[in-house]
């Protein structure tokens, strides 16, 4: 059962971004109490085999592994589903055609275009899960990432698509698109993100966002965000290491 999917929109769920691309650190984070971990295939040095190792490392823990793809490639959707990722985050969705194509890639014919090869794959436990092909869709959670003004203009239509379970607003790229590169905390960006979250929720979908500053986290929660990535493994390591040496220098 995909507990993360079942709880979408009903309670706050908090996530930890995974960019170290390492199964050992992923397992450490898996036991920390977060609801979900985001394995980043867009900006971290992850590959399909590396993500597989991390999925295996966190499997014993009560946390949902979410995989962010590098792009909306049909091939990547197929690969990550077949290795057992059931919650996917697909970046840079700007058109309805893009969104429809990603939904189709998660579904077997006649309802979609997903290749039928689960018997060779971890997702079906190599054909040990009875009738996997006919109930696969129930476990899959598809989240689309909207992070541009073009995407925001269509956000209600994207959110309403059958097979889309939530919309994740990306403040960093949206800030760049709005002329505030590197400043996701700019008031105009924060306002645009909060407005997008409210529109997603009003359209009947679940809204998510990355926010690493407490006042922004609280602001987006009040706007209706119900799944939030609130920390990154690399920042925890980097800032923790810096704090440790500063403590010795004081």
N, C-alpha and C positions, 0 to 999 in steps of 0.2 A: 504494500500500500504506500502511495506517495503522500505522506502526511503533510508535507509542505504544500502540495497542490490542494489537498482537501481543506487546509486552513487558510488559503489565500483569501484575503479580504475580511476574514472573521476575527482576526487578532493580529497584533504586531508580531512580525518575525524579523529577526536581526541576523545579518550575515557578515562574514569575514572574508575579504578578498584574498585570493591566493595567487601570488606572482612569483614565488620562489621556485616553482616547478620541481618540487622535490617530495617524494612520498613520505619521507621521515618527518619533515616539518608539517606536512599535511596531516599526518596522524596525530602529531602533538596538538595541532589546532582543532582536530575533530573532537577531542575530549574536553574542550574548553567551555562548552555550554551554548555555543551559537546554534541557531536554528538551521542555517545553511552556510556552505562554503562556496565561493565562486572561483572556479579554476579558470584562469584567464588565458584563452588561446589567441587573443588579439594583440595584447601589448606585453605579455610575458613570454619567455622562451619555451613555451609548451608545444608539444607535438602530440599526435594521437597516442603513440606508445607511452609517452610520459604521463598523459592524462589517465590512461588505463592503469598505470602503476599507482597513481594517487587515488583513483576510485577503489582499487583493491585495498589500499592502506586504510581508507576511512570507512569501508563497508561494515565493520563491526560496531560502529558508533551511531548513536541516535541523532544524526545530522544529515541534511539533504545536500548531496553534492550537485552543484549547478555548474554547467560548463558554458563559458562564453566563447562562441566561435570567432574565428578571425573575420568572417564575413558571412553572407547569407547563402553560401555555396550549398547546392543540393548534395554534393559529395561529402562535405564536412558533416552535414546533418546526418547522413546515412552512417558515416564512420562512427560518430559519437553515440548515436543511438545503438548501434550494434555492439559497441564495447560496454554498454550498460548505463550510459548517462541517460536519465529519464527526464531531467529538467534542463532545458536549453535556453540560453540567453543569446539572441541574435542581434548584432549591432547594426547601426546606421540604416534603419528602415525609414524610407522617405516616401514610398508610393504604395498604393493598394496592390499593384501587381507584384511588387516585392513581397509584401506580406502574404498574399495568397499563395505565391510559389513556395514560401517557407512552410506554410501550413500543409500544402500538398506533399512536401518532402517528408513530413512526419507520419504520413498515412499510407497504408497499403492500398493498391488498386482494389476495387474500382473507385475509391474515394480520394486517392492521391497517387503519388509517384514514387513512394519509397520502394527500393529494391528488395526483393524477397530472398534474403540470405541468412535469416536468423538461425537456421539450423547449424551454421558454421560459427556462431557468435556467442559471446558471453551473455548477451542479453536474454537469451532463451535457455541459458545454462546448457547449451549444446543439445537442444531439443529435450531437455529434462523438465521444462515447464510445460505442462499440458496445454495445448491449444493456444500457445503464445500469440500466434498471428492474429487470432480473432479477438483478443482482449488487450493487445498492446496499447491501443489508443487511450485506454482508461488510466494508465500509469504515466503517460507522457504529459509533461507540463511545458508549454511553449510560451516563453516570454520574449516580447519584441522590444528592442531598445530604440527609442525615439530621441534623437539628439541634434536636431537641426530645426530651423524655422519651417522648412518644407514639411518635415514630419509632423511638427506641432499643428500645422494647418489642417492635417487630415486625422488628427488623433482620435476623434470620436469614431470615424469610419474604420480605422484600424482596430480600435478596441472592440468594435461590434462584430468582427469577423469570427465565425464559428471556427474553433480550433486555436484561437488566441486566448490564453488564460490570464495574461497580465501584460501591462506596459511598464517598462522601466525607463525613466527619464534620465538622460546622461548630461549632467551639468557641465562637464569639462568641454565637450565638443560643442554643446549649445553655446557656451560662453564664447568660444572662438568664432562660431558662426554669427554671433551677435556683435562681434567687434571687441570682445573683452578677453582675448587670448590669455590664459593663465590666471584668470580671475573669476572662478566659478562662484565666488561670494559677492560679486558685484550686485548691488541692489536690483538692477534691471534683470539680471539672470535669475536671482532668487525669486523675484516676482513672477517671471515667466515659468519657472519650474513649478512653483506653488499653483499657479493657474492651470498648468497642464495636469497636475495631479488631481485638482478639483474636477476638471473636465473628464478625465479618465473614470473617476469614481462615479460621476453623474451619468456616464455612459453605461454603467453597470459592470465595469471591469475592476480588477485589482491594480493598484498603482505602486510602483517601486522607485527607488532613487538611491544614489550613493551620496552620503553626506558624512563628512569626517569631523565636523565641528558641532558641538552640542547644541548651540542655539539654532543652527540650521536643521539639525535632526528634529528638534522639537517643533520647529516651524513647519517642516514638511509632514510631520505626523499630524499636526493640527489640520493641515490641508487635506489629509486623508490617506497619506502613504501608509501602506500596511506591510510592505517588505522593504527593509532598508539595509544596505551595506554600510557599516559604520566604522570599519577599520580595515587596514591592510597588513598582511604579514610582513611585508618589506619595511613598512613604516614602524611597526612594533619593534622589529629587530634593529633598524637603523637608529631610531630615537632612543631605544633602550641602551644600545651600545654607547651612544654619545653621552647619555646621562650617567652611565657607570664610570666613564673616564673623567667626566666633569666633577663627579663626587670625590675623586681622588685628588683633583687639582685645587679644590676649594681650601 
